[in-house]
Amino acid sequence: MSKQEFGTLTDRGNPMSYLRTFLPWIVFAAVPSGDWQWGSLAALAVAVVLIAQQRRAGAGFDALVIEAGSAVFFAVLAAIAFTDPHSGVHDYSAALSSGTLAVIAAASLAVGRPFTLGIAKRTTPREYWTMKPFVRTNVIITAVWTAAFAVTAVALAVLDHAGHAHTMPATLVQIAGFVVPMVFTVRYVAHVQAKARAAAGHVAR
């Protein structure tokens, strides 16, 4: 594999791809907590639109793991919220959101289909999809996202239990839960590319 090919293979740290994937969760977090039923409904609508758009673009369901999981989660949450707006689930909705993402991400690793692989496939030629460097890079990135979601869920659950649900500290924890793995993704991809270029340069000499 040439360094150009490997660069194409691993040039998947584009934050916009991840922002689109996690857009339903961003929308839900942006809606005031007092309107959580409308926030969950809006997030569900966004998830459904994203799935429809990606399916029309030719994406398989293996590339829509997060979006599909998002749709299911927000459908259930919206049903609970509209049935009982004062449900105790409301206080733990942020922790449940991160916990759900952790479970989805972990499940994608367990079945050998890391969810970031699906994101990368959207812009990577099909002949690269089964190459070991491509798969290995995405396994590592997905593992970091999984850990970040799990840590965020635990931290939010602790805050929620202490009566600090939907406060500024909780919001900052949620933001960190996305920003930290995103920064890692961008930097790790850059690191992999740099190593590939160095190795290719060494072979050329």
DOTI-221603 format. One line per field, with one value per atom (N, C-alpha, C): z, y, x; atom name; residue in one letter; residue number from 1. Coordinates in Angstrom, 3 decimals, always signed. Layout:
w <- [Z ...]
v <- [Y ...]
u <- [X ...]
atom <- [CA ...]
type <- [A ...]
seq <- [NUM ...]
END
This chain:
w <- [+0.000 +0.000 +0.000 -0.920 -0.995 +0.117 +0.410 +1.469 +1.066 -0.245 -0.692 -0.388 -0.673 -0.403 +1.091 +1.898 +3.336 +3.871 +3.279 +3.686 +3.416 +2.255 +1.940 +2.904 +3.227 +4.095 +5.484 +5.988 +7.369 +7.508 +6.400 +6.473 +6.797 +7.974 +8.342 +9.691 +10.041 +11.302 +11.145 +10.077 +9.815 +10.872 +11.695 +12.758 +12.232 +11.007 +10.480 +10.317 +9.983 +9.842 +11.172 +12.252 +13.577 +14.081 +13.779 +14.185 +13.552 +12.288 +11.617 +12.269 +12.579 +13.196 +14.554 +15.347 +16.696 +16.771 +15.628 +15.603 +16.444 +16.437 +17.282 +18.760 +19.233 +20.637 +20.929 +19.966 +20.126 +20.194 +19.318 +19.320 +20.657 +21.147 +22.423 +23.554 +23.555 +24.616 +24.531 +23.314 +23.118 +23.541 +23.564 +23.950 +25.471 +26.001 +27.456 +28.124 +29.261 +29.930 +30.283 +30.525 +30.862 +29.718 +28.518 +27.320 +26.784 +27.693 +27.271 +26.341 +26.456 +25.542 +24.108 +23.949 +22.605 +22.123 +23.066 +22.701 +22.187 +22.870 +22.438 +21.113 +20.917 +19.649 +18.499 +18.756 +17.735 +17.393 +18.421 +18.202 +17.386 +17.678 +16.912 +15.442 +15.214 +13.842 +13.097 +13.771 +13.148 +12.818 +13.740 +13.513 +12.302 +12.190 +11.066 +9.754 +9.761 +8.546 +8.132 +9.107 +8.807 +8.193 +8.760 +8.225 +6.804 +6.557 +5.222 +4.222 +4.609 +3.722 +3.381 +4.405 +4.184 +3.382 +3.596 +2.824 +1.351 +1.099 -0.286 -0.938 -0.104 -0.624 -0.818 -0.451 -0.666 +0.545 +1.712 +2.914 +3.415 +3.834 +4.406 +5.878 +6.475 +7.884 +8.782 +8.298 +9.095 +9.255 +8.370 +8.454 +9.224 +9.740 +10.419 +11.819 +12.447 +13.761 +14.791 +14.858 +15.832 +15.512 +14.236 +13.855 +14.188 +13.894 +14.191 +15.697 +16.442 +17.893 +18.458 +17.857 +18.291 +18.087 +16.931 +16.629 +17.641 +17.960 +18.925 +20.305 +20.725 +22.058 +22.192 +21.225 +21.346 +21.120 +20.396 +20.264 +21.625 +22.341 +23.674 +24.646 +24.595 +25.515 +25.264 +23.994 +23.663 +24.175 +24.030 +24.505 +26.016 +26.737 +28.193 +28.561 +27.872 +28.197 +27.955 +26.860 +26.570 +27.444 +27.827 +28.706 +30.115 +30.587 +31.938 +31.940 +31.650 +31.591 +32.884 +34.008 +35.303 +35.733 +34.781 +35.093 +35.663 +36.577 +37.151 +36.125 +34.977 +33.902 +33.444 +33.562 +33.126 +33.789 +35.107 +35.840 +35.380 +34.863 +34.449 +32.917 +32.210 +30.747 +30.130 +30.682 +30.141 +30.353 +31.559 +31.849 +30.988 +30.811 +29.967 +28.514 +28.058 +26.688 +26.467 +27.360 +27.230 +27.434 +28.371 +28.598 +27.385 +26.725 +25.507 +24.414 +24.248 +23.245 +23.568 +24.856 +25.258 +24.901 +25.151 +24.851 +23.340 +22.560 +21.102 +20.573 +21.049 +20.586 +20.989 +22.241 +22.715 +21.929 +21.635 +20.860 +19.461 +18.867 +17.525 +17.536 +18.633 +18.767 +18.965 +19.795 +20.129 +18.908 +17.964 +16.760 +15.609 +15.908 +14.891 +13.854 +14.180 +13.255 +13.988 +14.355 +15.082 +14.356 +15.107 +14.446 +13.641 +14.035 +13.254 +11.884 +11.780 +10.482 +9.509 +10.002 +9.167 +8.706 +9.606 +9.242 +8.177 +8.351 +7.401 +6.029 +6.007 +4.739 +3.812 +4.401 +3.573 +2.555 +2.875 +1.979 +1.588 +1.836 +1.507 +0.432 -0.612 -1.664 -1.075 -1.640 -1.111 -1.013 -1.925 -1.914 -0.681 +0.068 +1.265 +2.538 +2.463 +3.672 +4.534 +3.922 +4.704 +4.986 +4.588 +4.827 +6.318 +6.821 +8.256 +8.853 +8.201 +8.806 +8.980 +8.002 +8.039 +9.189 +9.294 +10.351 +11.725 +11.848 +13.147 +13.670 +12.780 +13.170 +13.734 +13.098 +13.547 +14.804 +15.020 +16.268 +17.445 +17.292 +18.358 +18.609 +17.536 +17.676 +18.326 +17.899 +18.486 +19.958 +20.323 +21.729 +22.589 +22.060 +22.814 +22.969 +21.890 +21.986 +22.998 +22.991 +23.931 +25.367 +25.631 +26.984 +27.396 +26.469 +26.774 +27.114 +26.350 +26.631 +27.990 +28.298 +29.559 +30.751 +30.662 +31.747 +31.911 +30.787 +30.827 +31.488 +31.142 +31.727 +33.241 +33.697 +35.141 +35.837 +35.253 +35.856 +35.926 +34.871 +34.855 +35.842 +35.961 +36.916 +38.339 +38.631 +39.963 +40.208 +39.208 +39.335 +39.488 +38.684 +38.751 +40.135 +40.658 +41.972 +43.074 +42.866 +43.865 +43.701 +42.748 +42.556 +41.641 +40.827 +39.932 +38.470 +38.223 +36.837 +36.126 +34.865 +34.030 +34.581 +35.195 +35.677 +34.788 +35.024 +34.231 +34.320 +35.514 +35.576 +34.716 +34.742 +33.930 +32.440 +32.072 +30.668 +30.226 +31.087 +30.764 +30.622 +31.469 +31.368 +30.034 +29.645 +28.364 +27.194 +27.234 +26.160 +26.096 +27.266 +27.307 +26.770 +26.996 +26.525 +25.021 +24.304 +22.850 +22.369 +23.034 +22.580 +22.755 +23.908 +24.179 +23.138 +22.878 +21.857 +20.457 +20.195 +18.888 +18.677 +19.697 +19.608 +19.443 +20.201 +20.053 +18.632 +18.064 +16.713 +15.705 +15.749 +14.808 +14.981 +16.232 +16.492 +16.197 +16.500 +16.248 +14.753 +13.987 +12.535 +11.993 +12.491 +12.057 +12.419 +13.598 +14.044 +13.136 +12.802 +11.927 +10.554 +10.047 +8.741 +8.769 +9.848 +9.963 +9.996 +10.734 +10.793 +9.428 +8.694 +7.371 +6.417 +6.492 +5.619 +5.961 +7.279 +7.706 +7.238 +7.380 +6.956 +5.448 +4.702 +3.252 +2.813 +3.529 +3.210 +3.495 +4.592 +4.942 +3.904 +3.420 +2.396 +1.094 +0.781 -0.465 -0.465 +0.701 +0.780 +0.661]
v <- [-1.184 +0.000 +1.243 +2.188 +3.391 +4.335 +5.317 +6.266 +7.118 +7.349 +8.097 +7.324 +6.013 +5.176 +5.133 +5.023 +4.935 +6.250 +7.355 +8.652 +8.745 +8.282 +8.270 +7.365 +6.255 +5.261 +5.808 +6.676 +7.119 +8.579 +9.248 +10.657 +10.790 +10.298 +10.278 +10.949 +11.925 +12.612 +13.891 +14.010 +15.214 +15.377 +16.445 +16.637 +16.740 +17.262 +17.439 +16.117 +15.059 +13.741 +13.276 +13.556 +13.150 +14.058 +15.348 +16.269 +15.861 +15.441 +14.999 +13.727 +12.802 +11.541 +11.766 +12.673 +12.904 +14.095 +14.587 +15.749 +15.569 +14.396 +14.235 +14.497 +14.053 +14.220 +15.679 +16.359 +17.783 +18.590 +18.230 +18.911 +18.706 +17.480 +17.188 +17.982 +18.068 +18.792 +20.299 +20.794 +22.237 +22.740 +21.846 +22.240 +22.369 +23.436 +23.605 +22.353 +22.008 +20.754 +20.693 +21.848 +21.850 +21.409 +21.460 +21.028 +19.720 +18.818 +17.601 +16.735 +16.809 +16.009 +16.507 +17.840 +18.393 +18.204 +18.237 +17.988 +16.578 +15.608 +14.217 +13.985 +14.665 +14.522 +15.144 +16.301 +16.949 +16.078 +15.479 +14.607 +13.375 +12.837 +11.693 +12.078 +13.252 +13.706 +13.861 +14.429 +14.613 +13.265 +12.305 +10.971 +10.304 +10.406 +9.799 +10.457 +11.785 +12.504 +12.090 +11.976 +11.569 +10.172 +9.257 +7.890 +7.894 +8.647 +8.711 +9.294 +10.363 +10.990 +10.039 +9.374 +8.476 +7.237 +6.753 +5.607 +5.979 +7.182 +7.642 +7.813 +8.121 +8.297 +6.963 +5.865 +4.542 +3.910 +4.543 +3.988 +2.778 +1.755 +0.575 +0.806 -0.062 +0.117 -0.077 -0.777 -0.934 +0.392 +1.350 +2.683 +3.649 +3.137 +3.997 +3.474 +2.876 +2.270 +3.309 +4.421 +5.452 +6.088 +6.385 +7.021 +6.142 +4.832 +3.907 +3.800 +3.693 +3.631 +4.911 +6.033 +7.322 +7.369 +6.909 +6.924 +6.090 +4.910 +4.037 +4.691 +5.212 +5.821 +6.990 +7.894 +9.090 +8.793 +7.729 +7.315 +6.873 +6.084 +5.620 +6.796 +7.661 +8.796 +9.748 +9.995 +10.882 +10.292 +8.984 +8.331 +8.505 +8.330 +8.503 +9.956 +10.875 +12.296 +12.846 +12.423 +12.917 +12.248 +11.004 +10.297 +10.873 +11.168 +11.716 +12.723 +13.996 +15.032 +15.175 +14.720 +14.844 +13.527 +12.626 +11.332 +11.518 +10.631 +10.664 +10.403 +9.857 +9.603 +10.911 +12.006 +13.308 +13.672 +13.467 +13.834 +13.049 +11.856 +11.013 +10.904 +11.764 +11.654 +11.863 +12.778 +13.025 +11.807 +11.251 +10.058 +8.885 +8.746 +7.666 +7.851 +9.096 +9.371 +8.890 +9.301 +8.899 +7.396 +6.843 +5.402 +4.621 +5.117 +4.453 +4.485 +5.633 +5.744 +4.790 +4.669 +3.756 +2.314 +1.937 +0.572 +0.319 +1.287 +1.134 +0.995 +1.876 +1.846 +0.540 +0.103 -1.146 -2.337 -2.327 -3.423 -3.473 -2.303 -2.289 -2.886 -2.673 -3.288 -4.795 -5.193 -6.611 -7.455 -6.887 -7.647 -7.424 -6.714 -6.512 -5.461 -4.562 -3.482 -2.147 -1.673 -0.401 +0.712 +1.494 +2.458 +3.513 +3.844 +4.838 +4.279 +2.958 +2.340 +2.690 +2.673 +3.030 +4.471 +5.367 +6.770 +6.922 +6.227 +6.317 +5.761 +4.723 +4.098 +5.045 +6.050 +6.971 +7.705 +7.898 +8.658 +7.902 +6.592 +5.771 +4.752 +4.617 +3.629 +2.227 +1.478 +0.166 -0.792 -0.685 -1.634 -1.498 -0.407 -0.214 -0.715 -1.016 -1.260 -2.416 -3.437 -4.602 -4.600 -3.557 -3.500 -3.314 -4.035 -4.056 -2.683 -1.838 -0.517 +0.307 +0.221 +0.958 +0.470 -0.845 -1.434 -1.194 -1.411 -1.256 +0.182 +1.135 +2.537 +2.837 +2.307 +2.577 +1.805 +0.662 -0.072 +0.764 +1.326 +2.136 +3.394 +4.062 +5.283 +4.986 +3.910 +3.545 +3.199 +2.528 +2.172 +3.427 +4.453 +5.703 +6.395 +6.424 +7.005 +6.238 +4.912 +4.086 +4.425 +4.512 +4.838 +6.235 +7.183 +8.553 +8.596 +7.867 +7.825 +7.192 +6.122 +5.417 +6.301 +6.958 +7.849 +9.009 +9.556 +10.658 +10.218 +9.016 +8.507 +8.359 +7.827 +7.652 +9.010 +9.947 +11.278 +11.988 +11.882 +12.512 +11.845 +10.525 +9.814 +10.267 +10.476 +10.950 +12.351 +13.215 +14.581 +14.568 +13.726 +13.631 +13.161 +12.152 +11.602 +12.641 +13.538 +14.579 +15.790 +15.698 +16.792 +17.893 +17.567 +18.575 +18.280 +17.632 +17.356 +18.669 +18.746 +19.906 +21.210 +21.107 +22.287 +22.535 +23.648 +23.960 +22.880 +22.354 +21.269 +20.070 +19.716 +18.595 +18.898 +20.130 +20.533 +20.449 +20.904 +20.864 +19.425 +18.533 +17.110 +16.540 +16.889 +16.420 +16.907 +18.176 +18.743 +18.031 +17.832 +17.151 +15.734 +15.100 +13.731 +13.594 +14.691 +14.688 +15.301 +16.366 +17.083 +16.251 +15.594 +14.825 +13.719 +12.841 +11.806 +12.394 +13.533 +14.165 +14.646 +15.306 +15.765 +14.572 +13.508 +12.306 +11.769 +11.714 +11.182 +11.955 +13.267 +14.106 +13.916 +13.923 +13.801 +12.398 +11.386 +10.023 +9.754 +10.236 +10.076 +10.765 +11.975 +12.695 +11.914 +11.287 +10.484 +9.271 +8.585 +7.414 +7.811 +8.923 +9.389 +9.737 +10.404 +10.792 +9.564 +8.542 +7.305 +6.638 +6.657 +6.038 +6.777 +8.102 +8.890 +8.642 +8.575 +8.335 +6.964 +5.950 +4.599 +4.540 +5.230 +5.242 +5.960 +7.037 +7.757 +6.936 +6.146 +5.288 +4.201 +3.620 +2.581 +3.160 +4.401 +5.035 +5.279 +5.581 +5.804 +4.504]
u <- [+0.843 +0.000 +0.885 +0.674 +1.475 +1.095 +1.973 +1.640 +0.437 +0.262 -0.910 -2.186 -2.129 -3.292 -3.589 -2.505 -2.724 -3.260 -2.800 -3.313 -4.792 -5.239 -6.664 -7.413 -6.758 -7.383 -7.669 -6.811 -6.928 -7.343 -7.603 -7.972 -9.452 -9.830 -11.229 -11.469 -10.617 -10.796 -11.599 -12.369 -13.148 -14.236 -14.141 -15.140 -16.567 -16.745 -18.088 -18.820 -18.096 -18.720 -19.291 -18.565 -19.018 -20.136 -20.035 -21.098 -22.424 -22.370 -23.592 -24.131 -23.253 -23.670 -24.335 -23.768 -24.278 -25.232 -25.691 -26.573 -27.842 -28.494 -29.691 -29.403 -28.241 -27.891 -27.567 -26.961 -26.659 -27.954 -28.900 -30.194 -30.900 -30.900 -31.556 -30.928 -29.588 -28.890 -29.137 -29.395 -29.572 -30.949 -31.935 -33.294 -33.360 -33.963 -34.079 -34.639 -34.063 -34.440 -35.917 -36.544 -37.954 -38.850 -38.316 -39.058 -38.500 -38.134 -37.441 -38.272 -39.597 -40.419 -40.269 -40.196 -40.022 -38.586 -37.644 -36.251 -36.052 -36.673 -36.542 -37.257 -38.388 -39.107 -38.310 -37.696 -36.871 -35.660 -35.054 -33.901 -34.297 -35.475 -35.978 -36.165 -36.752 -36.979 -35.655 -34.665 -33.349 -32.718 -32.824 -32.259 -32.905 -34.218 -34.932 -34.521 -34.396 -33.979 -32.573 -31.667 -30.294 -30.249 -31.025 -31.065 -31.597 -32.667 -33.253 -32.267 -31.574 -30.600 -29.459 -28.921 -27.793 -28.194 -29.407 -29.882 -30.032 -30.559 -30.680 -29.314 -28.312 -26.955 -26.248 -26.929 -26.357 -25.700 -25.788 -25.173 -25.948 -25.209 -25.847 -26.137 -26.949 -27.285 -26.067 -25.042 -23.836 -23.100 -23.403 -22.799 -23.693 -24.819 -25.789 -26.106 -25.105 -25.308 -25.748 -25.032 -25.358 -26.707 -26.938 -28.197 -29.402 -29.289 -30.392 -30.615 -29.514 -29.631 -30.229 -29.863 -30.395 -31.906 -32.350 -33.785 -34.563 -34.068 -34.751 -34.781 -33.632 -33.549 -34.505 -34.486 -35.324 -36.805 -37.110 -38.506 -39.041 -38.253 -38.654 -38.727 -37.702 -37.667 -38.833 -39.154 -40.274 -41.585 -41.746 -42.968 -43.113 -42.012 -42.047 -42.331 -41.646 -41.761 -43.161 -43.784 -45.135 -46.185 -45.917 -46.850 -46.822 -45.605 -45.446 -44.302 -44.593 -43.549 -42.747 -43.311 -42.636 -41.985 -41.809 -41.194 -39.780 -39.418 -38.082 -36.998 -37.387 -36.423 -35.783 -36.546 -36.051 -34.725 -34.638 -33.429 -32.206 -32.432 -31.311 -31.192 -31.906 -31.915 -30.535 -29.745 -28.399 -27.503 -27.558 -26.755 -27.204 -28.509 -29.035 -28.599 -28.535 -28.103 -26.678 -25.769 -24.366 -24.208 -24.982 -24.918 -25.365 -26.414 -26.896 -25.846 -25.203 -24.139 -22.989 -22.659 -21.587 -21.943 -23.197 -23.644 -23.620 -24.109 -24.117 -22.694 -21.806 -20.417 -19.725 -19.966 -19.360 -19.885 -21.178 -21.766 -21.172 -20.918 -20.334 -18.930 -18.199 -16.874 -16.998 -17.955 -18.127 -18.454 -19.196 -19.566 -18.584 -17.486 -16.463 -16.791 -17.726 -18.092 -18.066 -16.868 -16.778 -17.515 -18.288 -19.177 -18.427 -17.196 -16.445 -16.049 -16.010 -15.743 -16.862 -18.086 -19.226 -19.154 -18.707 -18.565 -17.491 -16.376 -15.267 -15.636 -16.459 -16.835 -17.601 -18.232 -19.020 -18.164 -16.886 -16.012 -14.751 -14.746 -13.577 -13.935 -13.128 -13.396 -13.580 -14.506 -14.864 -13.675 -12.713 -11.598 -10.710 -10.850 -10.040 -10.718 -11.998 -12.778 -12.286 -11.701 -11.272 -9.768 -9.067 -7.627 -7.342 -6.354 -6.075 -5.775 -4.955 -4.694 -5.965 -6.854 -8.113 -8.988 -9.119 -9.959 -9.335 -8.026 -7.362 -7.474 -7.283 -7.386 -8.770 -9.793 -11.159 -11.532 -10.930 -11.166 -10.657 -9.463 -8.881 -9.717 -10.104 -10.892 -12.242 -12.895 -14.187 -14.047 -12.952 -12.728 -12.608 -11.962 -11.816 -13.173 -13.964 -15.312 -16.160 -16.051 -16.816 -16.452 -15.150 -14.692 -15.164 -15.101 -15.529 -17.014 -17.824 -19.260 -19.537 -18.817 -19.033 -18.661 -17.516 -17.075 -18.059 -18.508 -19.479 -20.773 -21.247 -22.491 -22.377 -21.252 -21.049 -20.988 -20.231 -20.106 -21.456 -22.238 -23.558 -24.508 -24.422 -25.276 -24.972 -23.687 -23.291 -23.849 -23.714 -24.236 -25.763 -26.419 -27.876 -28.328 -27.638 -28.001 -27.805 -26.831 -26.542 -27.457 -28.373 -29.308 -28.807 -27.788 -27.218 -27.520 -28.638 -29.033 -29.356 -28.995 -29.314 -28.729 -27.545 -26.833 -25.623 -24.927 -23.747 -22.670 -22.360 -21.369 -21.768 -23.048 -23.522 -23.368 -23.663 -23.512 -22.057 -21.151 -19.719 -19.226 -19.754 -19.378 -19.854 -21.080 -21.612 -20.762 -20.398 -19.575 -18.231 -17.615 -16.321 -16.423 -17.570 -17.767 -17.729 -17.964 -17.864 -16.548 -16.125 -14.931 -13.665 -13.515 -12.299 -12.076 -13.060 -12.818 -12.682 -13.320 -13.179 -11.747 -11.194 -9.804 -8.869 -9.134 -8.307 -8.375 -9.579 -9.758 -8.916 -9.014 -8.273 -6.766 -6.313 -4.872 -4.355 -5.171 -4.709 -4.594 -5.564 -5.508 -4.264 -3.976 -2.778 -1.514 -1.524 -0.379 -0.171 -1.258 -1.171 -0.644 -1.122 -0.668 +0.813 +1.243 +2.645 +3.548 +3.128 +3.914 +3.989 +2.875 +2.847 +3.779 +3.776 +4.655 +6.118 +6.415 +7.790 +8.270 +7.396 +7.756 +7.965 +7.093 +7.221 +8.498 +8.832 +10.061 +11.301 +11.247 +12.368 +12.573 +11.484 +11.567 +12.108 +11.677 +12.127 +13.608 +14.160 +15.612 +16.376]
atom <- [N CA C N CA C N CA C N CA C N CA C N CA C N CA C N CA C N CA C N CA C N CA C N CA C N CA C N CA C N CA C N CA C N CA C N CA C N CA C N CA C N CA C N CA C N CA C N CA C N CA C N CA C N CA C N CA C N CA C N CA C N CA C N CA C N CA C N CA C N CA C N CA C N CA C N CA C N CA C N CA C N CA C N CA C N CA C N CA C N CA C N CA C N CA C N CA C N CA C N CA C N CA C N CA C N CA C N CA C N CA C N CA C N CA C N CA C N CA C N CA C N CA C N CA C N CA C N CA C N CA C N CA C N CA C N CA C N CA C N CA C N CA C N CA C N CA C N CA C N CA C N CA C N CA C N CA C N CA C N CA C N CA C N CA C N CA C N CA C N CA C N CA C N CA C N CA C N CA C N CA C N CA C N CA C N CA C N CA C N CA C N CA C N CA C N CA C N CA C N CA C N CA C N CA C N CA C N CA C N CA C N CA C N CA C N CA C N CA C N CA C N CA C N CA C N CA C N CA C N CA C N CA C N CA C N CA C N CA C N CA C N CA C N CA C N CA C N CA C N CA C N CA C N CA C N CA C N CA C N CA C N CA C N CA C N CA C N CA C N CA C N CA C N CA C N CA C N CA C N CA C N CA C N CA C N CA C N CA C N CA C N CA C N CA C N CA C N CA C N CA C N CA C N CA C N CA C N CA C N CA C N CA C N CA C N CA C N CA C N CA C N CA C N CA C N CA C N CA C N CA C N CA C N CA C N CA C N CA C N CA C N CA C N CA C N CA C N CA C N CA C N CA C N CA C N CA C N CA C N CA C N CA C N CA C N CA C N CA C N CA C N CA C N CA C N CA C N CA C N CA C N CA C N CA C N CA C N CA C N CA C N CA C N CA C N CA C N CA C N CA C N CA C N CA C N CA C N CA C N CA C]
type <- [M M M S S S K K K Q Q Q E E E F F F G G G T T T L L L T T T D D D R R R G G G N N N P P P M M M S S S Y Y Y L L L R R R T T T F F F L L L P P P W W W I I I V V V F F F A A A A A A V V V P P P S S S G G G D D D W W W Q Q Q W W W G G G S S S L L L A A A A A A L L L A A A V V V A A A V V V V V V L L L I I I A A A Q Q Q Q Q Q R R R R R R A A A G G G A A A G G G F F F D D D A A A L L L V V V I I I E E E A A A G G G S S S A A A V V V F F F F F F A A A V V V L L L A A A A A A I I I A A A F F F T T T D D D P P P H H H S S S G G G V V V H H H D D D Y Y Y S S S A A A A A A L L L S S S S S S G G G T T T L L L A A A V V V I I I A A A A A A A A A S S S L L L A A A V V V G G G R R R P P P F F F T T T L L L G G G I I I A A A K K K R R R T T T T T T P P P R R R E E E Y Y Y W W W T T T M M M K K K P P P F F F V V V R R R T T T N N N V V V I I I I I I T T T A A A V V V W W W T T T A A A A A A F F F A A A V V V T T T A A A V V V A A A L L L A A A V V V L L L D D D H H H A A A G G G H H H A A A H H H T T T M M M P P P A A A T T T L L L V V V Q Q Q I I I A A A G G G F F F V V V V V V P P P M M M V V V F F F T T T V V V R R R Y Y Y V V V A A A H H H V V V Q Q Q A A A K K K A A A R R R A A A A A A A A A G G G H H H V V V A A A R R R]
seq <- [1 1 1 2 2 2 3 3 3 4 4 4 5 5 5 6 6 6 7 7 7 8 8 8 9 9 9 10 10 10 11 11 11 12 12 12 13 13 13 14 14 14 15 15 15 16 16 16 17 17 17 18 18 18 19 19 19 20 20 20 21 21 21 22 22 22 23 23 23 24 24 24 25 25 25 26 26 26 27 27 27 28 28 28 29 29 29 30 30 30 31 31 31 32 32 32 33 33 33 34 34 34 35 35 35 36 36 36 37 37 37 38 38 38 39 39 39 40 40 40 41 41 41 42 42 42 43 43 43 44 44 44 45 45 45 46 46 46 47 47 47 48 48 48 49 49 49 50 50 50 51 51 51 52 52 52 53 53 53 54 54 54 55 55 55 56 56 56 57 57 57 58 58 58 59 59 59 60 60 60 61 61 61 62 62 62 63 63 63 64 64 64 65 65 65 66 66 66 67 67 67 68 68 68 69 69 69 70 70 70 71 71 71 72 72 72 73 73 73 74 74 74 75 75 75 76 76 76 77 77 77 78 78 78 79 79 79 80 80 80 81 81 81 82 82 82 83 83 83 84 84 84 85 85 85 86 86 86 87 87 87 88 88 88 89 89 89 90 90 90 91 91 91 92 92 92 93 93 93 94 94 94 95 95 95 96 96 96 97 97 97 98 98 98 99 99 99 100 100 100 101 101 101 102 102 102 103 103 103 104 104 104 105 105 105 106 106 106 107 107 107 108 108 108 109 109 109 110 110 110 111 111 111 112 112 112 113 113 113 114 114 114 115 115 115 116 116 116 117 117 117 118 118 118 119 119 119 120 120 120 121 121 121 122 122 122 123 123 123 124 124 124 125 125 125 126 126 126 127 127 127 128 128 128 129 129 129 130 130 130 131 131 131 132 132 132 133 133 133 134 134 134 135 135 135 136 136 136 137 137 137 138 138 138 139 139 139 140 140 140 141 141 141 142 142 142 143 143 143 144 144 144 145 145 145 146 146 146 147 147 147 148 148 148 149 149 149 150 150 150 151 151 151 152 152 152 153 153 153 154 154 154 155 155 155 156 156 156 157 157 157 158 158 158 159 159 159 160 160 160 161 161 161 162 162 162 163 163 163 164 164 164 165 165 165 166 166 166 167 167 167 168 168 168 169 169 169 170 170 170 171 171 171 172 172 172 173 173 173 174 174 174 175 175 175 176 176 176 177 177 177 178 178 178 179 179 179 180 180 180 181 181 181 182 182 182 183 183 183 184 184 184 185 185 185 186 186 186 187 187 187 188 188 188 189 189 189 190 190 190 191 191 191 192 192 192 193 193 193 194 194 194 195 195 195 196 196 196 197 197 197 198 198 198 199 199 199 200 200 200 201 201 201 202 202 202 203 203 203 204 204 204 205 205 205]
END
